Amino acid sequence: MTQKRKKQRKRDSALYTIVAAIIIIAWGIYSKANNFGQNNPNSIKTAQRANTAYGGLSKSDYEKLAKLDFKSGDKAYITVNNDKSTLIKNAWKVNKVIYSNLDSLNRTSHSNTAFLEKRNVANDSLRVRQFIEPTGWHYNRRNGTQIYNRGHLIAYSVSAGIDQDGQYNPSNKSGDQNNPKNLFTQSAYSNQKIQTIFESKVRRALRENQRVIYQATPIFRGNELMARGINLQAISTNGPLDFNVYLFNVQPGYVFDYSSGRARRDRQMKVSE
């Protein structure tokens, strides 16, 4: 009788081991398929493929922009592709934003692509306090001058109702203003003086009931923690909106060490609007 029990226990133990192994393998396959993990390389590739499917900035154009050096006195932005977007008009299907995952350095170095309509226009009263510190972030002021901004890829003013997963939620009127996948360290000048020019064009089109595809891509050089600039593209599916620009991430009177984001006073640094 004792011998039979021992054999039964051995069989039970072997069965439990097999079941546990099957569960572990199945979970691994499921996790991989669903790209769990914010910095999972497979998840990043999925996000890249999703954005590429809608056109927008190509890898070769990204690399060309990353090599550009800003020189004192240059214009704050340049046009790309003769100021014509490479986004695909008929890709607009559902009101949403595709947020790319952070890369291995926790940077927002891939494109965020938004499919927007009139209901996404927000106003200043919906601002909330920001607390995310993107890569390259440092203390915000020098001698009373604001240098750094938490720059949104997709502006809060055109993403009302969009939650952190990129889906439209009518109860979330202010949108998600503290999404780490939608923020990068941007100079106050680039954000407040230049990027707002193009965000206002998007808002105007939306208020005119145009459906807009809007894509923003911070441009990093190598492993630098602060972006050299940002590519903005937009096109309306039922209107005249169409632009493609590259904004240099620069600040008059200061120069940045883009590897760390630290700013240094330089009175010779001039930026032309």
C-alpha positions as CSV (number, residue, x, y, z in Angstrom):
1,M,0.0,0.0,0.0
2,T,2.8,2.4,0.9
3,Q,4.6,1.6,-2.3
4,K,1.5,2.4,-4.3
5,R,1.2,5.8,-2.6
6,K,4.8,6.6,-3.4
7,K,4.3,5.8,-7.1
8,Q,1.1,7.9,-7.1
9,R,2.9,10.9,-5.5
10,K,5.7,10.6,-8.1
11,R,3.1,10.6,-10.9
12,D,1.3,13.6,-9.4
13,S,4.5,15.5,-9.0
14,A,5.5,14.9,-12.6
15,L,2.0,16.0,-13.7
16,Y,2.2,19.2,-11.7
17,T,5.7,20.0,-13.2
18,I,4.3,19.5,-16.7
19,V,1.3,21.7,-16.1
20,A,3.5,24.4,-14.6
21,A,5.8,24.3,-17.5
22,I,2.9,24.6,-20.0
23,I,1.5,27.6,-18.0
24,I,4.9,29.4,-18.0
25,I,5.4,28.8,-21.8
26,A,1.9,29.9,-22.6
27,W,2.2,33.1,-20.5
28,G,5.5,33.9,-22.3
29,I,3.9,33.5,-25.7
30,Y,0.9,35.6,-24.6
31,S,3.1,38.4,-23.1
32,K,5.2,38.6,-26.3
33,A,2.2,38.7,-28.5
34,N,0.7,41.5,-26.5
35,N,3.9,43.5,-26.1
36,F,3.8,43.9,-22.3
37,G,6.4,46.2,-20.9
38,Q,6.8,49.9,-21.8
39,N,10.3,49.6,-23.1
40,N,9.9,46.2,-24.7
41,P,11.7,46.3,-28.1
42,N,8.9,44.4,-29.7
43,S,6.4,46.9,-28.4
44,I,8.4,49.8,-29.8
45,K,8.6,48.1,-33.2
46,T,4.9,47.6,-33.2
47,A,4.3,51.3,-32.5
48,Q,6.7,52.3,-35.3
49,R,5.0,50.0,-37.8
50,A,1.6,51.5,-36.7
51,N,2.7,55.0,-37.4
52,T,4.6,54.1,-40.6
53,A,1.3,52.7,-42.0
54,Y,-0.1,56.2,-42.0
55,G,2.9,57.8,-43.8
56,G,4.7,60.6,-42.1
57,L,8.4,61.0,-41.3
58,S,10.6,58.3,-42.9
59,K,13.7,56.8,-41.2
60,S,16.0,58.4,-43.8
61,D,14.4,61.9,-43.3
62,Y,14.7,61.4,-39.5
63,E,18.4,60.7,-39.9
64,K,18.9,63.7,-42.2
65,L,17.2,66.1,-39.7
66,A,19.2,64.6,-36.8
67,K,22.5,65.6,-38.6
68,L,21.4,69.3,-39.0
69,D,23.4,71.8,-36.9
70,F,21.8,75.1,-35.9
71,K,24.0,78.1,-36.3
72,S,23.4,81.5,-34.6
73,G,21.2,83.7,-36.7
74,D,19.5,80.8,-38.5
75,K,15.7,80.6,-38.7
76,A,13.9,78.8,-35.9
77,Y,12.4,76.3,-38.3
78,I,12.7,75.0,-41.9
79,T,10.2,73.4,-44.2
80,V,10.5,69.7,-45.1
81,N,9.4,68.1,-48.5
82,N,8.5,71.6,-49.8
83,D,6.2,72.0,-46.8
84,K,4.0,69.1,-48.0
85,S,2.9,66.4,-45.5
86,T,3.7,62.8,-46.4
87,L,0.8,61.6,-44.3
88,I,-1.9,59.5,-46.0
89,K,-5.3,61.2,-46.1
90,N,-7.5,58.2,-46.2
91,A,-5.8,56.7,-43.1
92,W,-8.2,58.7,-41.0
93,K,-10.7,56.2,-39.6
94,V,-11.3,56.8,-35.9
95,N,-10.8,59.7,-33.6
96,K,-7.7,58.6,-31.6
97,V,-4.0,59.2,-31.0
98,I,-1.3,56.6,-31.4
99,Y,1.3,57.1,-28.8
100,S,4.6,55.4,-29.5
101,N,6.4,53.7,-26.6
102,L,9.5,55.2,-25.0
103,D,12.8,53.9,-26.4
104,S,15.5,52.1,-24.4
105,L,16.7,55.5,-23.1
106,N,13.2,56.5,-22.0
107,R,13.0,59.1,-24.8
108,T,10.0,60.0,-27.0
109,S,12.1,59.4,-30.1
110,H,9.3,58.0,-32.3
111,S,6.3,59.6,-33.9
112,N,3.0,60.2,-32.2
113,T,0.1,60.3,-34.7
114,A,-3.3,61.9,-34.0
115,F,-6.5,61.5,-35.9
116,L,-8.4,64.6,-34.8
117,E,-11.8,66.2,-35.2
118,K,-13.7,69.3,-33.9
119,R,-14.5,67.8,-30.5
120,N,-10.8,67.5,-29.6
121,V,-10.3,71.3,-29.4
122,A,-9.6,72.3,-25.7
123,N,-9.2,75.7,-24.1
124,D,-6.8,77.2,-21.6
125,S,-9.1,76.7,-18.6
126,L,-8.5,72.9,-18.9
127,R,-4.8,73.1,-18.2
128,V,-3.5,71.0,-15.3
129,R,-0.2,71.1,-13.4
130,Q,2.6,69.1,-15.2
131,F,5.0,67.0,-13.2
132,I,6.6,64.6,-15.7
133,E,10.4,65.1,-16.1
134,P,11.3,63.9,-19.6
135,T,14.9,63.0,-20.5
136,G,17.2,66.1,-20.6
137,W,15.0,68.0,-18.1
138,H,16.7,70.6,-15.8
139,Y,15.7,73.4,-13.5
140,N,13.4,75.7,-15.5
141,R,14.9,79.2,-15.1
142,R,18.1,81.1,-15.4
143,N,18.3,84.7,-14.2
144,G,14.5,85.0,-14.4
145,T,14.4,83.6,-17.9
146,Q,12.3,80.5,-18.7
147,I,14.5,78.1,-20.7
148,Y,12.8,74.7,-20.5
149,N,9.2,73.6,-21.3
150,R,7.7,70.2,-21.1
151,G,6.8,70.1,-24.8
152,H,3.8,68.1,-25.8
153,L,4.1,66.2,-29.1
154,I,0.4,66.3,-29.6
155,A,-0.8,69.5,-27.9
156,Y,-3.3,69.3,-25.1
157,S,-5.2,72.1,-26.9
158,V,-6.1,69.7,-29.8
159,S,-6.5,66.5,-27.8
160,A,-9.4,67.0,-25.5
161,G,-11.0,63.7,-24.6
162,I,-8.0,61.6,-25.5
163,D,-6.9,59.4,-22.7
164,Q,-3.4,57.9,-22.0
165,D,-4.2,54.9,-24.2
166,G,-5.0,57.3,-27.1
167,Q,-8.7,56.5,-27.1
168,Y,-11.5,59.1,-27.1
169,N,-13.3,59.4,-23.7
170,P,-16.0,62.2,-23.6
171,S,-15.7,62.4,-19.8
172,N,-12.0,63.2,-20.1
173,K,-12.4,66.8,-21.4
174,S,-8.9,68.0,-20.6
175,G,-7.1,65.1,-22.3
176,D,-4.0,63.5,-20.8
177,Q,-1.5,66.3,-20.2
178,N,1.0,64.2,-18.2
179,N,1.5,61.2,-20.5
180,P,5.2,60.4,-20.5
181,K,4.8,59.1,-24.1
182,N,3.8,62.5,-25.2
183,L,6.4,64.8,-23.6
184,F,9.9,65.9,-24.4
185,T,12.3,68.5,-23.1
186,Q,11.8,71.5,-25.3
187,S,13.2,75.0,-25.2
188,A,10.6,77.6,-24.1
189,Y,11.2,79.6,-27.3
190,S,10.6,76.6,-29.6
191,N,7.5,75.6,-27.7
192,Q,5.9,79.0,-27.0
193,K,7.0,81.0,-30.0
194,I,7.2,78.6,-32.8
195,Q,5.3,75.3,-32.2
196,T,2.2,77.3,-31.3
197,I,2.1,78.7,-34.8
198,F,1.5,75.3,-36.3
199,E,-0.7,74.1,-33.4
200,S,-3.0,77.1,-34.1
201,K,-3.3,76.1,-37.7
202,V,-4.5,72.6,-36.6
203,R,-7.0,74.2,-34.1
204,R,-8.3,76.5,-36.8
205,A,-8.9,73.6,-39.2
206,L,-10.6,71.5,-36.5
207,R,-12.9,74.4,-35.6
208,E,-13.8,74.6,-39.3
209,N,-14.9,70.9,-38.9
210,Q,-12.0,69.5,-40.9
211,R,-10.7,66.1,-39.9
212,V,-7.0,66.3,-39.4
213,I,-4.1,63.8,-39.2
214,Y,-1.3,65.4,-37.1
215,Q,2.1,63.8,-36.5
216,A,4.9,65.0,-34.2
217,T,8.4,63.4,-34.1
218,P,11.1,64.7,-31.7
219,I,14.5,64.3,-33.4
220,F,17.4,62.9,-31.3
221,R,21.0,62.5,-32.5
222,G,22.5,59.3,-31.3
223,N,22.1,58.7,-27.6
224,E,21.6,62.4,-26.7
225,L,18.9,62.9,-24.0
226,M,17.6,66.2,-25.4
227,A,16.0,66.4,-28.8
228,R,17.7,68.5,-31.5
229,G,14.3,69.5,-32.8
230,I,10.8,68.3,-33.7
231,N,9.2,67.4,-37.0
232,L,5.5,68.5,-37.3
233,Q,3.3,67.3,-40.1
234,A,-0.5,67.8,-40.6
235,I,-3.0,67.2,-43.4
236,S,-6.8,67.6,-43.4
237,T,-8.9,65.0,-45.2
238,N,-11.5,67.5,-46.2
239,G,-9.8,70.9,-46.3
240,P,-6.7,72.8,-47.3
241,L,-4.5,72.2,-44.2
242,D,-1.1,70.8,-45.2
243,F,2.3,71.4,-43.7
244,N,5.6,69.7,-43.0
245,V,8.2,71.6,-40.9
246,Y,11.2,71.0,-38.6
247,L,11.6,73.2,-35.5
248,F,15.1,73.6,-34.1
249,N,15.1,73.0,-30.3
250,V,17.0,76.3,-29.5
251,Q,16.8,79.2,-27.1
252,P,18.0,82.8,-27.9
253,G,20.9,83.7,-25.6
254,Y,21.6,80.1,-24.6
255,V,23.2,77.0,-26.0
256,F,22.4,73.4,-25.0
257,D,24.6,70.4,-24.4
258,Y,22.1,68.0,-26.1
259,S,23.8,64.9,-24.5
260,S,22.6,66.0,-21.1
261,G,20.2,68.9,-21.8
262,R,22.1,71.4,-19.7
263,A,22.0,75.0,-20.9
264,R,24.8,77.6,-20.9
265,R,24.5,81.3,-21.3
266,D,25.7,82.6,-24.6
267,R,24.8,86.1,-25.6
268,Q,25.9,85.5,-29.1
269,M,23.2,82.9,-29.8
270,K,20.6,84.5,-32.0
271,V,17.5,82.9,-33.4
272,S,15.5,84.4,-36.4
273,E,11.8,83.8,-36.5
